[in-house]
Amino acid sequence: MNMNLVKLLGDGQRYMKTWPMVRQLGFYFPEYRVVKATQLAIIGMPILALVVAASQLYVLGWNYLPQALTTLLFFISLPLQGLLWLGWRASHPLPLSLFEWGNQLSAKLTEMGIYCQPLGARACYSDMAAILKLAFERLDQSYWEEL
């Protein structure tokens, strides 16, 4: 297996754990939905894959083993696709509008006395996720209702 692929899967797993699972962010970022779907797929798809492959073999017979294996591999690949997308997104550079908003959020946290490093020139979505997670843990609810 290519090391870049393994690194991308690991980055996706870390990004999934870092991203704050707050409903308000679902309106602005697709990560909320992708993380929810990937978490569900990690739990459910291996079980569903086994059930579908076993039922195919039971109903159609051993002559359909290649089709059953193909179906099994498809269902098992779904959580990996979510992790790959999250890993790609984690290293993707931020657009300027999000860069500015992230720096404002970082400044607000620093102003409150919470150590938060501002986004650098090569900021990516994983940096934004760390700031958002810290902000949702520390800022009061009224700040988020203004969004």
Secondary structure, DSSP 4 states (H G I P E B T S, - for coil): --HHHHHHHHHHHHHHHHS---GGGGGT-THHHHHHHHHHHHHHHHHHHHHHHHHHHHHH-GGGHHHHHHHHHHHHHHHHHHHHHHHHHHTSBPPHHHHHHHHHHHHHHHHTT---PPP-TT-BHHHHHHHHHHHHHHS-HHHHHT-
